[in-house]
């Protein structure tokens, strides 16, 4: 996969997520994505990989900052 294709895919995923959140709200958008991903992969591992060793407060602050955009 070329770098351009990866950027385009990242942009598409970002735009799709933004659209879901605007239309459904954060809670329903998250639930929707979880339902799509059910049965595939290890969600606990994926969440751990994404957030690393972030504290609950750091995760909360990141979500609040994202919602304020």
C-alpha positions, -999 to +999 in steps of 0.1 A: +000+000+000+014+034-009+017+062+016-009+082-003-034+053-001-028+050+036-033+088+041-065+086+021-078+056+041-069+074+074-087+105+062-117+084+052-119+067+086-115+100+104-143+116+083-166+086+088-161+087+126-167+124+127-199+119+106-211+091+129-205+112+160-222+143+146-252+122+136-255+098+164-235+113+193-204+098+208-221+071+228-243+057+200-214+061+174-191+041+197-218+014+203-224+012+165-187+006+158-185-020+186-214-038+171-197-039+137-165-052+152-182-078+174-167-113+170-135-101+153-102-095+170-095-089+206-110-056+216-093-056+250-059-059+233-069-032+207-080-008+234-048-015+254-027-009+223-045+023+216-044+039+251-012+022+263-006+030+299-028+061+300-046+067+332-084+069+333-080+107+339-058+111+308-083+091+287-112+112+300-092+145+293-085+133+257-121+125+250-133+159+265-107+177+244-118+158+213-155+166+219-146+203+223-132+205+188 
